Each structure stands twice: as C-alpha cells, then as structure tokens.
Amino acid sequence: MLTIKDLMNPNIKDKESEMELMEYTCLQEIDLEDFGHVIHEYVNVVDEKHNLVGAVKTERLKYLISKQRENLLTQVLDTMKTGFVAIDRDSRIFYVNHAYGNILNLNISKILGRYLSIIEPEATLLNVLKTKQSQHVNNQFIKSISTYVDINTYPLMDGDEMVGAYSIFTDVTDVNELHKEVKRISAVAEEYGKQVEAEKFLEKNKIIGKSKIYLDCVNKALKVANTDMMVLLRGENGTGKEIIANVIKSNCARKNKPFITVNCSAIPESLIESELFGYEEGAFSGASKGGKMGKFQLADGGTLFMDEIGDMPYQMQAKLLRALQEGEIEKVGRQNNIPIDVRVIAATNKPIEKMVKEGTFREDLYYRLNVVSIYIPALRERANDILLLSDYFLEKYCKKYDRYLKIDKAVYQTFLAYDWPGNVRELQNTIESAVVLCDRDLIMLDDLPENMQTKNIKNVMKLPDSKKYIMQFDTLKEEVENFEKNVILQTVNYFDGDKHKAMELLGLPKRTFYRKIAKFGTEIE
C-alpha cells in the first residue's frame, strides 16, 4: 500500500502552514475534502509522536489520491513481483508498484506524479499514447543497472476512449544469464570433442622422459602450474609444447575448467579477431545467426593455450594486449565489452626477442606474455629419451596396425646418432612408417628414411660437369671411431651410467667394451 511517507520530501518543511498536521498512514485514509481549504504549496507530515518529519506537495498529493480512488486494484498490483507503471493521457505517472522500483533500482517517490515525457522522453510507453497499439520488447538490457527485462506496454481504455497507458516489466536477467551459460557450455563441449583423442593420450599415459634437461623443464612447469601467471613456452617445432601446456593445466586450480587451444598460424588474418573474440549476429556478411563465441569466451574461467603466438598479425597484437591487460574483450559488432577470466599459456618456435628488435612483434605484448619462460629441449638434447620414445611409439603403432615387430640394434644406434631436426614428431612418423613398410619381424636400417641411412655423410657436393654426387667423408678409421664413441657415450647416458646394461644392449664382450671406454677417454667415465 502506498503511504504518504513514500511521497514526502524530508528536506521541505512548511512550518507556517495553517492546516492541521496530518496523521494519516496511507492515501486511502485521506479524504479529498480535507484539502478544500488548503492554500499552501506543501502539506506537512508528522510521525506518530506528532513530530514534523517532512512535507508533500499539495497538488501532487491531490492528484495521486484521486487516482488511487479510481483504481481499486492497486493493492493487488502492489503484491505482484512483476513491475507495473501507469500513466494518464498526458504522460503523468499516477501509479507505480514496488516491484517496478526493485527491478529498476529506483525510488518510486522520485517519479510518482511526474511526467514520463520529461523524465524519460524515449520511453516505449510514450509510443503507446501516440499509436494506441501494444508494444513488446524482449531482453532489453538496461546498462545502468546491468539488468535484462521483458517490457510489455498496453493502452489504458475507458470504453472506446484511451485514458492512458501502462507497462509491465519482467526481470529476465537470471533466465538470460542461464541461457548464455548453457550456450557457452554447449560450445565448450563441441570444442572439447576436437581434443578427445589428445586428452585420452594425456590422461592414460605418463609423460615419456628421463633425461635431466627434460625433467627440469617439467619441474618448472609444475612450480608455476598452481598460479595464474602467464607462461611462454619456447622450443622448436615438434618438441611437445602442447604436452607441457597440459602439465600446467592439469595441475592448476583451473584443471576442471575449460582448456581451449588455438593455433595462431592456422587462422587467416581476416578471421583471427572473430575467432579469438567472437562476433554478434549481423556483425558482417555471412555471420552466423545468433553470433558466435570466441576462444576467450569459451575458455572463460579456465585456460587458453595460444600456440604459434609468434605468427600473430601485428595489428591484432594490440587488441590481444588490451584483452590481457583489461581482462575484457570486445566482440566484433558489439559496443559493450565482456569481462573474461582466462589464464593464457602461449607457445612459439620463433625468436621473439629478435622480432621485437625488428619491429614485427610488440615489445609490450612480449613482456606481458613472458612472465615465466619455459624452454622445451629438442630431442637431440634428450638422448636418454630417444630409445624410450622409440619403444613407446613402436608399441603404439604395432597395436594400431596389428603387427608384432622389434627394432634392430643398428636402428637404435642410428637413432642415437641422428640429429632429429623434426624432434619427437619426426621420430613418431619414422616409427609409424617403419611399422607399416617393414616386411620382416625386425625393423632394420633399410626400413628407415634415406636421410637417416646416410646420416654420417658430412656434406654432398655436385660436380659442375656431372649429375653424379660425390660424398665427402673423413678417413674411414676416423669415421668408425667417431661413430663408436658417440654410440657408446649415448647408450651409457641412456642407462644413467649403468655400463653393464649399455654393454648388453651394444652386444660387446666385457673386455672389448672397457677397452674402448679407456680408448675414448674420460667423457664416458
């Protein structure tokens, strides 16, 4: 029930009024005849102890009392959770229920008795006075209070005559937010579907590696995992940067939140902004109905792995920097920014420091990303892991292609001596190819790619008058000694210094093995 207290202005007190102080508690208790002799602009209001507490403008009070008398349904409307506001034909507000004030976060005493055309000239309700037609607006966002409402406006009729209009406001913020969350989760689920195979590998298999340099890399990743620090992964192609990214993700507070991957080099420059930040419906020709969420929104609350960050277009780098600094994104075709909570792990095989000096990579973005830098070693630096990975891939592809094969010792020796420019990915491809092409039960040198079979060729030179190639070696004795030394050294390192196991793998008699160790010096001791 609307009371005088809802209307009064405590800052206005007409102490000289000749009218007796009013002690009514609500408008329905007031008789218009009480105001017949009132000549003052304001009517005083007192509390239960007859103390002056404020004043109400006389003309405004008369108007509202008359309207309250006309509408006996106000008590029903006051109990509704749906907002309700009514105006007369002159756009003057004569009724507002409390739900309206709660939804729009305003004091209804500020607008009662005032003209809507002055308070809010663009209000939809004013159009109803002009057109005499109902209007409906769904999901109207009120920026000042961050609220979504459905608005239904209708003409107020007395027979055939329109005497005003009214609006019904429904707060749909919770429903709208739930719809957006369902949409986001559905998009995340779709994105996850593309990573199922990789996720199964990471969940069911331990990381392959025993070399100190690789274990140091993993330990560093574990140290920073349980923080929100940005991490920049450095290393050559094929070293397994995505595995280290998963080590961080799987051991952080966000491990049960979305993990979204984006390859910056695989997205055309014209599409990368919409892929990262998303777009609104109608943002450009061909835009999907309902718009699309970008990778940042999909990863909200979780982790975004940005691979090949060094290939990010220069103009896009500024927008990425702003998103990282401000914690918000701007979708294509949308004016209002969207807050996001994302941890970014970036990776690159590019010389970023050199690119910064050359002006092809923003210095401020480099320092924003490079809070913690983790170097993933090349396979040639992980000699101890080459044979472990070889056996793992052999088992994997034998199972896949229903083969039962072993690897010849000479092949293992070749693997240990090879430079592996393609790193783990090249080793994986080499084993898969050999499993498919091998015609025996034993993978031998002739099952390997030609470049591995000629690994000891130092260089190849083409003669001017011939199409033949001459292969340049050191002396045969030097080549044999260098090869033996390298194989023995890497085999001993593989077994963490256990010479007995190295000797067994190499198939050397004990006396011969130790004689060669003594010959090649302290490097193997």
WOUR-V936140 format. One record per pair of residues at least 6 apart in sequence whose ideal C-beta (glycine too) atoms are under 8 Angstrom apart, sorted by the first residue. I is the first residue (numbers start at 1). J is the second residue. Records with the same first field share a line. If there is no record, write none. Layout:
BEGIN
I = J + J
END
This chain:
BEGIN
1 = 26 + 28 + 74 + 75 + 78
2 = 26 + 27 + 64 + 68 + 74 + 78 + 112
3 = 25 + 26 + 27
4 = 22 + 24 + 25 + 26 + 27 + 30 + 45 + 56 + 61
5 = 45
6 = 108 + 109 + 112
7 = 56 + 60 + 61 + 64 + 109 + 112 + 113
8 = 45 + 53 + 54 + 55 + 56 + 109
9 = 54 + 55 + 56 + 57
10 = 53 + 54
11 = 54
12 = 42 + 54 + 55
13 = 44 + 52 + 54 + 55
14 = 40 + 41 + 42 + 43 + 44 + 55
15 = 44 + 52
16 = 40
17 = 40 + 42 + 43 + 44
18 = 39 + 40
19 = 37 + 38 + 40 + 43 + 44
21 = 44 + 45 + 46 + 50 + 52
22 = 30 + 34 + 43 + 44 + 45 + 46
23 = 46 + 48 + 50
24 = 30
27 = 64 + 65 + 68
28 = 68
30 = 61 + 65
32 = 62 + 65 + 66 + 69
35 = 43 + 58 + 61 + 62
38 = 58
40 = 58
41 = 57 + 58 + 59
42 = 55 + 56 + 57 + 58
43 = 55 + 56 + 57 + 58 + 61
44 = 52 + 54 + 55
45 = 52 + 53 + 54 + 55 + 56
46 = 52 + 53
47 = 53
57 = 113
60 = 112 + 113
63 = 92 + 94 + 113
64 = 94 + 112 + 113
67 = 88 + 94 + 95
68 = 74 + 95
71 = 86 + 95
74 = 95 + 97
77 = 84 + 95 + 97
78 = 97 + 98
80 = 97 + 99
81 = 99
82 = 99 + 168 + 169 + 170
83 = 97 + 99 + 100 + 101 + 102 + 103 + 104 + 149 + 167 + 168 + 169 + 170 + 171
84 = 95 + 96 + 97 + 99 + 100 + 166 + 167 + 168 + 169
85 = 93 + 95 + 96 + 97 + 100 + 125 + 166 + 167 + 169
86 = 93 + 94 + 95 + 96 + 156 + 164 + 165 + 166
87 = 93 + 94 + 116 + 125 + 129 + 164 + 165 + 166
88 = 94 + 163 + 164
89 = 129 + 162 + 163 + 164
90 = 115
91 = 115 + 116 + 117 + 126 + 129
92 = 113 + 114 + 115 + 116
93 = 111 + 112 + 113 + 114 + 115 + 116 + 119
94 = 112 + 113 + 164
95 = 112 + 166
96 = 108 + 111 + 112
98 = 108
99 = 169
100 = 108 + 169
101 = 107 + 108
103 = 147 + 149 + 169 + 171
104 = 142 + 145 + 147 + 149 + 169
105 = 145 + 147
111 = 119
116 = 123 + 125 + 126
117 = 126
124 = 135 + 137 + 151 + 153 + 167
125 = 153 + 165 + 166 + 167
127 = 135 + 153
128 = 134 + 135 + 153 + 154 + 155 + 165
129 = 155 + 162 + 164 + 165
132 = 155 + 162
133 = 155
134 = 152 + 153 + 154 + 155
135 = 151 + 152 + 153
136 = 150 + 151 + 152 + 153
137 = 150 + 151
138 = 150 + 172
139 = 148 + 150 + 172 + 176
140 = 148 + 149 + 150 + 151
141 = 147 + 148
142 = 148 + 149
143 = 336
146 = 173
147 = 171 + 173
148 = 171 + 172 + 173 + 176
149 = 169 + 170 + 171 + 172 + 173
150 = 169 + 170 + 172
151 = 167 + 168 + 169
152 = 167 + 168 + 170
153 = 165 + 166 + 167 + 168
154 = 165 + 166 + 167 + 168
155 = 162 + 164 + 165
156 = 162 + 163 + 164 + 165 + 166
157 = 163
183 = 293
184 = 293 + 297 + 298 + 300
187 = 293 + 297 + 298
188 = 258 + 260 + 298
191 = 258 + 260 + 298
192 = 199 + 258
195 = 259 + 261
198 = 242
202 = 243 + 246 + 250
207 = 218 + 243 + 247
208 = 385 + 388 + 389 + 392
209 = 215 + 218 + 382 + 385 + 388
210 = 384 + 385 + 388 + 496
211 = 377 + 381 + 382 + 383 + 384 + 385
213 = 377 + 381 + 382
214 = 377 + 382 + 385
217 = 244 + 374 + 375 + 376 + 377
218 = 244 + 247
220 = 372 + 374
221 = 231 + 244 + 247 + 248 + 374
222 = 247 + 251
224 = 231 + 248 + 372 + 374
225 = 247 + 248 + 249 + 250 + 251 + 252
226 = 251 + 252 + 253
227 = 252
228 = 343
229 = 371 + 372
230 = 324 + 343 + 344 + 345 + 346 + 368 + 369 + 370 + 371 + 372
231 = 248 + 345 + 346 + 371 + 372 + 373 + 374
232 = 309 + 346 + 347 + 348 + 352 + 369 + 370 + 371 + 372 + 373 + 374
233 = 241 + 244 + 245 + 345 + 346 + 347 + 348 + 374 + 376
234 = 347 + 348 + 349 + 373 + 374 + 375 + 376
235 = 241 + 347 + 349 + 375 + 376 + 377 + 378
236 = 349 + 378 + 423
237 = 349 + 422 + 423 + 425
238 = 379 + 422 + 423 + 424 + 425 + 426
239 = 376 + 377 + 378 + 379 + 423 + 424
240 = 376 + 423 + 424
241 = 307 + 347 + 376
242 = 261 + 305 + 307 + 347
244 = 374 + 376
245 = 261 + 305 + 345 + 347
246 = 259
248 = 303 + 345
249 = 255 + 259 + 302 + 303 + 305 + 345
252 = 303 + 343
254 = 301 + 302 + 303 + 343
257 = 301 + 302 + 303
258 = 298 + 299 + 300 + 301 + 302 + 303
259 = 299 + 302 + 303 + 305
260 = 295 + 298 + 299 + 302 + 303 + 304 + 305
261 = 304 + 305 + 307
262 = 275 + 276 + 295 + 304 + 305 + 306 + 307
263 = 307 + 308
264 = 272 + 306 + 307 + 308 + 309 + 310 + 311 + 312
265 = 307 + 308 + 311
266 = 308
267 = 275
269 = 313 + 316
272 = 312 + 313 + 316
273 = 316 + 319 + 332
274 = 283 + 292 + 294 + 332
275 = 294 + 295
276 = 294 + 295 + 296 + 316 + 320 + 323 + 329
277 = 294 + 296 + 297 + 319 + 323 + 329 + 330 + 331 + 332
278 = 291 + 292 + 293 + 294 + 296 + 297 + 329 + 331 + 332
279 = 287 + 291 + 292 + 294 + 331 + 332 + 333 + 334
280 = 287 + 291 + 331 + 332 + 333 + 334
281 = 287 + 288 + 289 + 290 + 291 + 333
282 = 333
283 = 291 + 331 + 332 + 333 + 334
284 = 332 + 333
287 = 333
291 = 331 + 333
294 = 329 + 331
295 = 304
296 = 304 + 323 + 329 + 340 + 342
297 = 329 + 338 + 340
299 = 340 + 342
300 = 340 + 341 + 342
301 = 341 + 342
302 = 342 + 343
303 = 342 + 343 + 344 + 345
304 = 342 + 343 + 344 + 345
305 = 345 + 346 + 347
306 = 312 + 344 + 345 + 346 + 347
307 = 346 + 347
308 = 347 + 348 + 349
309 = 346 + 347 + 348 + 369
310 = 348 + 349 + 350 + 352 + 355 + 361
311 = 348 + 350
312 = 320 + 361
314 = 360 + 361 + 362
317 = 361 + 362 + 365
318 = 362 + 365
319 = 330
320 = 365
321 = 362 + 364 + 365 + 368
323 = 329 + 340
324 = 344 + 365 + 368 + 369
325 = 368
326 = 337
327 = 339 + 340 + 341
328 = 337 + 338 + 339 + 340
329 = 337 + 338 + 340
330 = 337 + 338
331 = 338
344 = 369
346 = 369
350 = 361
352 = 361 + 366 + 370
353 = 366
355 = 361
356 = 362 + 363 + 366
378 = 420 + 423
379 = 385 + 386 + 389 + 420 + 423 + 424 + 426 + 427
380 = 418 + 419 + 420
383 = 416 + 490 + 493 + 494
384 = 493 + 494 + 496
386 = 415 + 416 + 420 + 427 + 490 + 494
387 = 412 + 415 + 416 + 494
389 = 424 + 427 + 428
390 = 407 + 412 + 415 + 427 + 431
391 = 407
393 = 427 + 428 + 431 + 432
394 = 405 + 406 + 407 + 431 + 435 + 443
397 = 403 + 431 + 432 + 435 + 436
398 = 404 + 405 + 435
401 = 435 + 436
403 = 435 + 438
404 = 441
405 = 435 + 438 + 441 + 442 + 443
406 = 441 + 442 + 443
407 = 442 + 443
408 = 442 + 443 + 444 + 445
409 = 505 + 506 + 507
410 = 444 + 445
411 = 443 + 444 + 445 + 447 + 448
412 = 505
413 = 487 + 506
414 = 445 + 448 + 452 + 453 + 455
415 = 427
416 = 486 + 487 + 490 + 491 + 494
417 = 455 + 456 + 483 + 486 + 487 + 490
418 = 452 + 455
419 = 455
420 = 426 + 427
422 = 429
430 = 448 + 449 + 452
433 = 449
434 = 443 + 447 + 448
435 = 443
437 = 447
438 = 444 + 447
445 = 452 + 453
446 = 453
454 = 471
456 = 473 + 479 + 483
457 = 471 + 472 + 473
458 = 472 + 473 + 474
459 = 472
460 = 469 + 470 + 471 + 472
461 = 469 + 470 + 472
462 = 469
463 = 470
473 = 479
474 = 482
481 = 520
484 = 516 + 520
485 = 520 + 523 + 524
487 = 506
488 = 502 + 506 + 513 + 516 + 517 + 520 + 524
489 = 520 + 523 + 524
491 = 502 + 505 + 506
492 = 498 + 499 + 502 + 524
494 = 502
495 = 501 + 502 + 505
499 = 513 + 514 + 517
502 = 513
503 = 510 + 513
506 = 513
508 = 516
517 = 524 + 525
END
